[in-house]
């Protein structure tokens, strides 16, 4: 299931993904304190969602971004999670993050495709961040890319359903473009200062994924990347192979 929410906002910080994380957490908490505490009781456990931000008519101005509108797509296979996000977003018209104000506009349910094939071409809605065991980014043309993507996919599925991949994935890059993302978070800012940034090397594009249809469906819903809960690794079905 998918929710699409648009916000009127004049400016964003360069690390705007954390602003979206803050809005989602605030929305869940507004809907259910009990569910919020349950979801965020373990800080290092990934949550059952992925999101993708879209900035309309944006202009970079130093460490800020001027724009006309922010649109966020949130995806999850977990109905309870999306229910609380939806209810929380509906209950509040305005959100604030470090001096930036977000006026919530329209919320709609997005289309989601049903995967029954063992081969799908996916398009990235937010960039893929694949890293090795030393947190070094892995490029799609690296011979170990498939191995690291399998490890990550197995972990994502295990954390969600208590069982990893039913079948190993075969990965075939079709077209990728490198992008470097500037980010920050509370722990990093406390250690290095507000003016410093984390840099992530990620990739946008198209790739074919072969595997068990149930695995492909969940990865489509949950995302396939490191830092999925921070706006990386959201997928759209470009083509279903027969």
Order of alpha helices (4+ residues) and beta strands (2+ residues): beta-beta-alpha-alpha-beta-beta-beta-beta-alpha-beta-beta-beta-alpha-beta-alpha-beta-alpha-beta
